[in-house]
Amino acid sequence: MFKQLEQDGTQPNELWRTLGYHYSLYNLAHMMDVGAVAKQLGLQLLTKEQDGRSYFKAVDYLASFLGKPLSAWPHQQISGWEVKQQELCLNLARLISLYPERRTHYLPLIQQHGKLEEDGRWKLVWGALH
């Protein structure tokens, strides 16, 4: 996992693409899948850090662009900017369900930028955020 992340939270193997934000988010979502399974087995993959590289630093890098225009993203993203921003909010909600201690960090971002439906099916899987 750490080979895919830089110390500043970027994912160079995803950023060269024309959908850099999309693929960065896609990669992190799959890392979260593996981390969720590992957590059930007592392993804490997502909370580890190596040489200043960490999963949460990568999430925070993408989250730093929430609510900003596409022009703020320093890489290519030829379509789907708003959709991916909302997808990140869903992933932040999922992270809160896995790591409740991250609630104070991610919940304000979700509340400010997310357009999560109160009766959305995501709540069935990840629970309420209130």
Rosetta blueprint (number, residue, H / E / L):
1 M L
2 F H
3 K H
4 Q H
5 L L
6 E L
7 Q L
8 D L
9 G L
10 T L
11 Q L
12 P H
13 N H
14 E H
15 L H
16 W L
17 R L
18 T L
19 L E
20 G H
21 Y H
22 H H
23 Y H
24 S H
25 L H
26 Y H
27 N H
28 L H
29 A H
30 H H
31 M H
32 M H
33 D H
34 V H
35 G H
36 A H
37 V H
38 A H
39 K H
40 Q H
41 L L
42 G L
43 L L
44 Q L
45 L L
46 L L
47 T L
48 K L
49 E E
50 Q E
51 D L
52 G L
53 R E
54 S E
55 Y H
56 F H
57 K H
58 A H
59 V H
60 D H
61 Y H
62 L H
63 A H
64 S L
65 F L
66 L L
67 G L
68 K L
69 P L
70 L H
71 S H
72 A H
73 W L
74 P L
75 H L
76 Q L
77 Q E
78 I L
79 S L
80 G L
81 W H
82 E H
83 V H
84 K H
85 Q H
86 Q H
87 E H
88 L H
89 C H
90 L H
91 N H
92 L H
93 A H
94 R H
95 L H
96 I H
97 S H
98 L H
99 Y L
100 P H
101 E H
102 R H
103 R H
104 T H
105 H H
106 Y H
107 L H
108 P H
109 L H
110 I H
111 Q H
112 Q H
113 H H
114 G L
115 K L
116 L L
117 E L
118 E L
119 D L
120 G L
121 R L
122 W H
123 K H
124 L H
125 V H
126 W H
127 G L
128 A L
129 L L
130 H L
